[in-house]
């Protein structure tokens, strides 16, 4: 999977600021509508839009958009009942 350039991400935010639809934006930047939707959702979650992005460096924008990447909490699973095998299996 090829990463989207920061130039394209900035263009997505700029076009959204201008009121373009996600399909129009996707066509303009030659990417999938799902990709556009994903970046707009990230921007919304970060509380930033085009007006905030203009004054920031690429590194600052990237830090805001991807600040939660890799921070997924571990899945909690039920403890394994190792004694179950000793009790035997119930035949239905």
C-alpha positions in Angstrom: 0.0 0.0 0.0 1.5 3.3 -1.1 1.3 6.2 1.4 -0.5 9.3 0.3 1.8 12.3 0.1 1.4 15.3 2.4 0.7 17.4 -0.7 -2.3 15.3 -1.5 -3.5 15.4 2.1 -3.3 19.2 2.2 -5.1 19.3 -1.2 -7.9 17.1 0.2 -8.4 19.5 3.1 -8.2 22.5 0.9 -10.8 21.2 -1.5 -13.1 20.2 1.4 -12.8 23.8 2.7 -13.9 25.0 -0.7 -17.1 22.9 -0.4 -16.2 20.1 -2.8 -17.8 16.7 -2.4 -15.8 13.6 -1.5 -16.2 12.3 -5.1 -15.0 15.6 -6.6 -12.0 15.6 -4.3 -11.1 12.0 -5.0 -11.2 12.7 -8.8 -9.1 15.9 -8.4 -6.3 14.2 -6.4 -6.6 10.8 -8.3 -7.3 8.7 -5.2 -10.2 6.6 -3.9 -13.2 8.1 -2.2 -12.5 5.9 0.8 -9.1 7.4 1.1 -10.5 10.9 1.0 -13.1 9.9 3.6 -10.4 8.5 5.8 -8.3 11.6 5.8 -11.3 13.9 6.3 -12.3 11.7 9.3 -8.8 11.9 10.7 -8.8 15.7 10.4 -12.2 15.9 12.0 -11.1 13.7 14.9 -8.0 15.9 15.3 -10.1 19.0 15.2 -8.3 20.6 12.3 -9.3 21.9 9.0 -7.7 23.8 6.1 -7.4 27.0 8.1 -5.3 25.3 10.8 -3.2 23.3 8.3 -2.1 26.3 6.3 0.1 27.6 9.1 1.6 24.3 10.1 4.6 22.3 8.7 4.1 18.9 7.1 5.6 17.2 10.2 3.1 19.1 12.5 0.1 18.1 10.3 1.3 14.5 10.2 1.7 14.4 14.0 -1.9 15.7 14.4 -3.5 13.4 11.9 -1.6 10.2 12.9 -1.2 10.7 16.6 -3.2 7.6 17.6 -1.6 5.2 15.1 -0.2 2.2 16.8 -1.9 3.0 20.1 -4.7 0.5 19.9 -5.5 -1.0 23.3 -4.9 -4.7 23.5 -7.9 -7.0 23.1 -9.1 -8.4 26.4 -9.8 -12.1 26.2 -11.4 -14.5 28.6 -9.0 -16.6 30.6 -8.5 -20.1 29.3 -10.0 -22.9 31.4 -7.2 -25.4 31.3 -9.1 -27.7 33.6 -11.9 -28.2 31.0 -10.0 -31.0 29.3 -9.7 -32.9 32.6 -13.4 -32.8 33.1 -14.1 -34.4 29.7 -16.2 -33.3 26.8 -19.9 -33.4 26.9 -21.3 -35.4 24.0 -24.6 -34.0 22.7 
